[in-house]
Amino acid sequence: MTKGNETKITDELYAYMLAHNPPLDAVQRELVETTYARLPDHAGMQSAEEQGPLLAFLVRLTGARHIVEVGTFTGFSALSMAQALPADGRLIACDVSEEWTAYGREAWAKAGVADKIDLRIAPALDTLRAMPAEPHIDFAYLDADKGNYIPYWEELVPRMRQGGVITTDNVLFHGGVTDPRATGGAAAIKEFNDHVSADRRMDSVLLTVSDGLTLSRKR
């Protein structure tokens, strides 16, 4: 195995990277800071700061008009994607928490994108299974309970249009995927990663972005 050039991401280098990425706007920044201030025990569930501009970039790159997000938390990722949608674009956000998503609702309204986001408070599998069965989704972001990643995947893939992209977060699970004795979330992610790499319906690449990000394109 040839590892290639290794760059250790120090705090200084991370700050440098953020400084050379599109900056968060005022509403995005406020939402990130509010999440950490009001929900310190859960703030780690929020997508990393650099993932907001990346998700927006991918939405624009794919020309997505119909997005599905599985796992919304306080709404930073939904906000980033909705801001990148065209005027006729729509995003279905799936979550089970009225409390956490209330922060997102407030931010979406401030940013002027609330009309683009359809927040559905229910188990995400129920929401996905109620959607039309034919391919109609251009872009999906999966960042929810790890034990259900494979069921979510199996509901999303048949509904993705040809060329549609699924972006999946936390696929390295803090390094736990290399532990042969992994249990819980790490074991679930290991199983998911094997499932995705074997799925011939999709072309997938696993990247070391934040806690691991897999990009999958419908063949």
C-alpha positions as CSV (number, residue, x, y, z in Angstrom):
1,M,0.0,0.0,0.0
2,T,1.4,3.4,-1.0
3,K,0.0,6.0,1.4
4,G,1.2,9.1,-0.5
5,N,2.0,12.5,1.0
6,E,0.7,12.7,4.6
7,T,-0.3,16.1,5.9
8,K,-1.2,16.4,9.6
9,I,-4.2,18.8,10.1
10,T,-3.1,21.0,12.9
11,D,-5.3,23.8,14.3
12,E,-3.2,26.3,12.4
13,L,-3.6,24.4,9.1
14,Y,-7.4,23.9,9.7
15,A,-7.8,27.6,10.2
16,Y,-5.8,28.2,7.0
17,M,-8.1,25.8,5.1
18,L,-11.2,27.6,6.4
19,A,-9.7,31.0,5.4
20,H,-9.3,29.8,1.8
21,N,-12.8,28.4,1.5
22,P,-16.0,30.4,1.0
23,P,-16.7,32.0,4.3
24,L,-19.9,31.3,6.2
25,D,-22.4,34.1,5.9
26,A,-23.9,35.9,8.9
27,V,-26.9,33.6,9.3
28,Q,-24.7,30.4,8.9
29,R,-22.2,31.7,11.4
30,E,-24.9,32.6,14.0
31,L,-26.4,29.2,13.6
32,V,-23.1,27.4,14.2
33,E,-22.3,29.5,17.2
34,T,-25.8,29.2,18.7
35,T,-25.7,25.4,18.3
36,Y,-22.4,25.2,20.3
37,A,-23.7,27.7,22.9
38,R,-27.1,26.2,23.5
39,L,-26.5,22.5,22.8
40,P,-22.9,22.0,23.9
41,D,-23.4,18.3,24.7
42,H,-24.8,17.6,21.2
43,A,-23.0,20.2,19.1
44,G,-20.6,17.6,17.7
45,M,-23.6,16.3,15.6
46,Q,-23.4,19.4,13.5
47,S,-21.7,19.1,10.1
48,A,-18.2,20.5,10.2
49,E,-17.9,24.1,9.1
50,E,-16.1,23.2,5.9
51,Q,-18.9,20.9,4.9
52,G,-21.4,23.8,4.5
53,P,-19.5,25.3,1.5
54,L,-18.7,21.8,0.2
55,L,-22.4,20.8,0.2
56,A,-23.4,24.0,-1.5
57,F,-20.6,23.4,-4.1
58,L,-21.9,19.9,-4.8
59,V,-25.5,21.1,-5.1
60,R,-24.5,23.7,-7.7
61,L,-22.1,21.2,-9.5
62,T,-24.9,18.6,-9.9
63,G,-27.5,21.2,-10.8
64,A,-29.7,19.7,-8.1
65,R,-33.3,20.8,-7.8
66,H,-34.7,18.1,-5.5
67,I,-32.7,17.3,-2.4
68,V,-33.4,15.0,0.5
69,E,-31.6,15.3,3.8
70,V,-31.7,12.5,6.3
71,G,-30.7,14.0,9.7
72,T,-31.1,17.7,10.1
73,F,-30.2,18.5,13.7
74,T,-30.1,22.3,14.0
75,G,-30.2,22.9,10.3
76,F,-26.7,24.1,9.2
77,S,-26.3,21.6,6.4
78,A,-29.9,22.2,5.2
79,L,-29.3,25.9,5.2
80,S,-26.1,25.6,3.2
81,M,-27.8,23.4,0.6
82,A,-31.0,25.4,0.3
83,Q,-29.0,28.6,-0.3
84,A,-27.4,26.8,-3.3
85,L,-30.7,25.7,-4.8
86,P,-32.2,27.5,-7.8
87,A,-35.5,29.4,-7.3
88,D,-37.6,26.3,-8.1
89,G,-35.5,23.9,-6.0
90,R,-36.8,22.1,-2.9
91,L,-35.2,20.3,0.0
92,I,-37.0,17.7,2.1
93,A,-35.4,17.6,5.6
94,C,-36.0,14.5,7.7
95,D,-35.6,14.6,11.5
96,V,-37.4,13.5,14.6
97,S,-36.7,16.5,16.9
98,E,-38.9,19.6,17.0
99,E,-36.5,21.1,19.6
100,W,-33.3,20.9,17.6
101,T,-34.8,21.7,14.2
102,A,-36.5,24.8,15.7
103,Y,-33.0,26.5,15.6
104,G,-32.9,25.6,11.9
105,R,-36.4,27.0,11.2
106,E,-35.3,30.3,12.7
107,A,-32.1,30.4,10.6
108,W,-33.9,29.4,7.4
109,A,-36.4,32.2,7.8
110,K,-33.6,34.7,8.4
111,A,-31.8,33.5,5.3
112,G,-34.9,33.7,3.2
113,V,-34.9,30.0,2.2
114,A,-37.7,28.7,4.5
115,D,-40.0,28.3,1.5
116,K,-37.4,25.9,-0.1
117,I,-37.3,23.5,2.9
118,D,-40.0,21.0,3.7
119,L,-39.2,19.8,7.2
120,R,-40.8,16.5,8.0
121,I,-40.8,15.5,11.7
122,A,-41.1,11.7,11.7
123,P,-38.9,8.6,11.5
124,A,-36.9,9.1,8.3
125,L,-37.6,5.6,7.0
126,D,-41.3,6.4,7.2
127,T,-40.7,9.7,5.3
128,L,-38.5,8.0,2.7
129,R,-40.9,5.1,2.1
130,A,-43.8,7.5,1.6
131,M,-42.0,9.2,-1.3
132,P,-42.6,8.3,-4.9
133,A,-40.8,5.1,-5.8
134,E,-39.5,6.2,-9.2
135,P,-36.2,8.1,-9.5
136,H,-36.7,11.8,-8.7
137,I,-34.0,12.8,-6.2
138,D,-31.0,14.8,-7.5
139,F,-29.0,15.0,-4.3
140,A,-29.1,13.4,-0.9
141,Y,-27.2,14.1,2.3
142,L,-27.1,11.3,4.9
143,D,-26.1,12.2,8.4
144,A,-28.3,10.5,10.9
145,D,-28.5,7.5,13.2
146,K,-25.7,5.1,12.1
147,G,-27.6,1.9,12.7
148,N,-30.1,2.8,10.0
149,Y,-27.6,3.9,7.4
150,I,-28.1,0.8,5.2
151,P,-31.9,1.0,5.3
152,Y,-31.7,4.7,4.5
153,W,-29.4,3.9,1.6
154,E,-31.7,1.2,0.3
155,E,-34.6,3.7,0.3
156,L,-32.6,6.4,-1.3
157,V,-30.7,4.6,-4.1
158,P,-33.8,3.5,-6.2
159,R,-35.2,7.0,-5.9
160,M,-32.0,8.7,-7.2
161,R,-32.0,10.0,-10.7
162,Q,-29.2,8.8,-13.0
163,G,-26.2,11.0,-12.1
164,G,-27.7,11.8,-8.8
165,V,-25.4,12.1,-5.8
166,I,-25.6,10.8,-2.2
167,T,-23.2,12.3,0.2
168,T,-22.8,10.4,3.4
169,D,-21.1,11.8,6.6
170,N,-19.2,10.1,9.4
171,V,-18.0,7.1,7.4
172,L,-14.7,6.9,9.4
173,F,-16.5,7.1,12.7
174,H,-13.7,8.8,14.6
175,G,-11.3,6.0,13.4
176,G,-13.5,3.3,14.8
177,V,-13.9,1.6,11.5
178,T,-10.4,0.1,11.7
179,D,-11.1,-1.6,15.0
180,P,-11.8,-5.4,14.4
181,R,-13.7,-5.4,17.7
182,A,-15.9,-2.4,16.8
183,T,-19.4,-2.4,18.3
184,G,-22.3,0.0,18.1
185,G,-22.0,2.9,15.7
186,A,-18.5,2.0,14.5
187,A,-19.7,-1.5,13.6
188,A,-22.7,-0.2,11.8
189,I,-20.6,2.2,9.8
190,K,-18.1,-0.6,8.9
191,E,-21.0,-2.7,7.6
192,F,-22.4,0.3,5.7
193,N,-19.0,1.1,4.1
194,D,-18.8,-2.5,2.9
195,H,-22.3,-2.4,1.6
196,V,-21.7,0.8,-0.4
197,S,-18.4,-0.4,-1.9
198,A,-20.2,-3.5,-3.2
199,D,-23.2,-1.7,-4.6
200,R,-22.9,-1.8,-8.4
201,R,-25.7,0.7,-8.8
202,M,-23.5,3.5,-7.6
203,D,-19.9,4.8,-8.2
204,S,-18.5,5.7,-4.8
205,V,-15.4,7.3,-3.3
206,L,-14.6,7.6,0.4
207,L,-12.7,10.8,1.4
208,T,-11.0,11.8,4.6
209,V,-13.0,15.0,4.9
210,S,-13.8,15.8,8.5
211,D,-15.0,12.5,10.0
212,G,-15.1,10.8,6.6
213,L,-17.3,11.6,3.7
214,T,-18.5,9.2,0.9
215,L,-19.6,10.6,-2.4
216,S,-21.8,8.2,-4.4
217,R,-23.1,8.8,-8.0
218,K,-26.0,6.9,-9.5
219,R,-24.9,4.9,-12.6
